[in-house]
């Protein structure tokens, strides 16, 4: 009877846990609250008072993080709880744990690392786009230069051809003159 009672309690607990696992939206909301708290704390530590510029900066950081979370946040469901993670440097980093309709976020250092990694990734992407743009620009410049050189060669070839035709005509006239003189 005791084993049955323990088994029933465990089963009820597992069912309750499975029914109260938070969804991705709850994880994202908890992460955004943690990010906002982190951003506010960082702004305070850096001596940035409450002003329009600081609020604008906070808003931009928060929106950037929200966009990153929308695209990179992945939920791993384990029936009675779930976790979220993002890929940082090719490694999955667990950001939160959800159980009984509550989401626990992890320490601020992990948030700091995640934010720095996200900023680094964006900077690398920007650098790659800039390099690709410069490469395309250089390719267009070289293509223009090649076309210009080709036109110059074609012009020189036409000029040589005209010169050769002119010389051929001159030679023909000279030969015709010689033939006329010799026939007289």
C-alpha positions as CSV (number, residue, x, y, z in Angstrom):
1,X,0.0,0.0,0.0
2,X,2.8,2.4,0.9
3,X,4.5,1.7,-2.5
4,X,1.2,2.4,-4.3
5,X,0.8,5.6,-2.4
6,X,4.3,6.8,-3.2
7,X,3.9,5.8,-6.8
8,X,0.6,7.7,-7.1
9,X,2.2,10.8,-5.5
10,X,5.2,10.6,-7.9
11,X,2.9,10.1,-10.8
12,X,0.7,13.1,-9.8
13,X,3.8,15.2,-9.3
14,X,5.2,14.2,-12.8
15,X,1.8,14.9,-14.4
16,X,1.7,18.3,-12.6
17,X,5.2,19.1,-13.7
18,X,4.5,18.1,-17.3
19,X,1.4,20.3,-17.4
20,X,3.2,23.3,-15.9
21,X,6.3,23.4,-18.1
22,X,6.6,27.0,-19.4
23,X,6.6,27.7,-23.1
24,X,9.2,29.5,-25.2
25,X,7.3,32.8,-24.8
26,X,7.7,32.6,-21.0
27,X,11.4,31.9,-21.4
28,X,11.8,34.8,-23.7
29,X,9.9,37.1,-21.4
30,X,12.0,36.0,-18.4
31,X,15.2,36.5,-20.4
32,X,14.1,39.9,-21.5
33,X,13.4,40.9,-17.9
34,X,16.9,39.7,-17.0
35,X,18.4,41.5,-19.9
36,X,16.6,44.8,-19.0
37,X,17.8,44.4,-15.4
38,X,21.3,43.8,-16.6
39,X,21.3,46.8,-19.0
40,X,19.9,49.0,-16.2
41,X,22.6,47.8,-13.8
42,X,25.4,48.3,-16.4
43,X,24.1,51.8,-17.2
44,X,24.1,52.7,-13.5
45,X,27.6,51.2,-12.9
46,X,28.9,53.3,-15.8
47,X,27.5,56.5,-14.5
48,X,24.9,57.0,-17.2
49,X,22.0,58.8,-15.6
50,X,18.4,58.6,-16.6
51,X,18.2,60.8,-19.7
52,X,16.7,60.5,-23.2
53,X,20.0,59.3,-24.7
54,X,20.5,56.6,-22.1
55,X,16.9,55.4,-22.4
56,X,17.3,55.3,-26.2
57,X,20.4,53.3,-25.9
58,X,18.8,50.9,-23.5
59,X,15.8,50.5,-25.9
60,X,18.2,49.7,-28.8
61,X,20.1,47.1,-26.8
62,X,16.8,45.6,-25.5
63,X,15.3,45.4,-29.0
64,X,18.6,43.9,-30.4
65,X,18.5,41.3,-27.7
66,X,14.9,40.6,-28.4
67,X,15.5,40.1,-32.1
68,X,18.5,37.8,-31.3
69,X,16.4,35.8,-28.9
70,X,13.6,35.4,-31.4
71,X,16.0,34.0,-34.0
72,X,18.5,32.0,-31.9
73,X,16.8,30.9,-28.7
74,X,16.0,27.2,-28.8
75,X,13.9,25.3,-26.2
76,X,14.9,21.7,-25.1
77,X,11.9,20.0,-23.6
78,X,12.4,17.2,-21.0
79,X,8.8,16.5,-20.2
80,X,8.9,17.7,-16.6
81,X,11.1,20.7,-17.2
82,X,12.7,22.5,-20.1
83,X,15.8,24.7,-20.8
84,X,16.7,27.2,-23.4
85,X,20.0,27.7,-25.1
86,X,21.8,29.7,-27.8
87,X,24.8,28.8,-29.8
88,X,27.9,30.8,-28.7
89,X,31.2,30.0,-30.5
90,X,29.7,26.8,-31.8
91,X,28.8,25.6,-28.2
92,X,25.3,25.6,-26.8
93,X,25.0,27.8,-23.8
94,X,22.0,27.1,-21.5
95,X,20.3,30.4,-20.5
96,X,17.3,29.4,-18.5
97,X,15.4,26.5,-16.8
98,X,11.6,26.3,-16.8
99,X,9.7,24.2,-14.2
100,X,6.2,24.6,-12.5
101,X,5.3,27.6,-14.7
102,X,8.4,29.5,-13.6
103,X,11.5,30.4,-15.5
104,X,14.9,30.7,-13.8
105,X,17.5,32.6,-15.6
106,X,21.2,32.1,-15.1
107,X,23.9,34.4,-13.8
108,X,24.7,37.9,-15.1
109,X,28.2,36.8,-16.3
110,X,26.5,34.4,-18.7
111,X,24.3,37.2,-19.9
112,X,27.3,39.4,-20.3
113,X,29.1,36.7,-22.2
114,X,26.1,36.1,-24.4
115,X,25.7,39.8,-25.2
116,X,29.4,40.2,-25.9
117,X,29.3,37.1,-28.2
118,X,26.2,38.5,-30.0
119,X,27.9,41.8,-30.4
120,X,31.1,40.1,-31.7
121,X,29.1,38.0,-34.1
122,X,27.3,41.0,-35.5
123,X,30.6,42.9,-35.8
124,X,32.1,39.9,-37.7
125,X,29.0,39.8,-40.0
126,X,29.3,43.5,-40.6
127,X,33.1,43.1,-41.3
128,X,32.3,40.2,-43.7
129,X,29.6,42.2,-45.5
130,X,32.1,45.1,-45.8
131,X,34.8,42.9,-47.1
132,X,32.4,41.3,-49.6
133,X,31.3,44.8,-50.7
134,X,34.9,45.9,-51.1
135,X,35.6,42.8,-53.1
136,X,32.6,43.4,-55.4
137,X,33.7,47.0,-55.8
138,X,37.3,45.9,-56.7
139,X,35.9,43.3,-59.1
140,X,33.8,46.0,-60.9
141,X,36.8,48.3,-61.0
142,X,39.0,45.6,-62.5
143,X,36.2,44.7,-65.0
144,X,36.0,48.4,-66.0
145,X,39.7,48.5,-66.4
146,X,39.7,45.3,-68.5
147,X,36.9,46.7,-70.7
148,X,38.9,50.0,-71.1
149,X,42.0,48.1,-72.0
150,X,40.1,45.9,-74.5
151,X,38.6,49.0,-76.2
152,X,42.1,50.5,-76.4
153,X,43.4,47.4,-78.0
154,X,40.5,47.3,-80.4
155,X,41.1,50.9,-81.3
156,X,44.8,50.3,-81.8
157,X,44.0,47.2,-84.0
158,X,41.6,49.3,-86.1
159,X,44.2,52.0,-86.5
160,X,46.8,49.4,-87.6
161,X,44.3,47.8,-90.0
162,X,43.6,51.3,-91.6
163,X,47.3,51.9,-91.8
164,X,47.9,48.6,-93.5
165,X,45.1,49.2,-95.9
166,X,46.4,52.6,-96.7
167,X,49.9,51.2,-97.2
168,X,48.5,48.5,-99.4
169,X,46.6,51.1,-101.5
170,X,49.8,53.1,-101.8
171,X,51.7,50.0,-102.8
172,X,49.1,49.1,-105.4
173,X,49.1,52.6,-106.9
174,X,52.9,52.5,-107.0
175,X,52.8,49.1,-108.7
176,X,50.2,50.3,-111.2
177,X,52.3,53.3,-111.9
178,X,55.3,51.1,-112.6
179,X,53.3,48.9,-114.8
180,X,52.0,51.9,-116.8
181,X,55.6,53.2,-117.2
182,X,56.9,49.9,-118.3
183,X,54.1,49.4,-120.8
184,X,54.7,52.8,-122.4
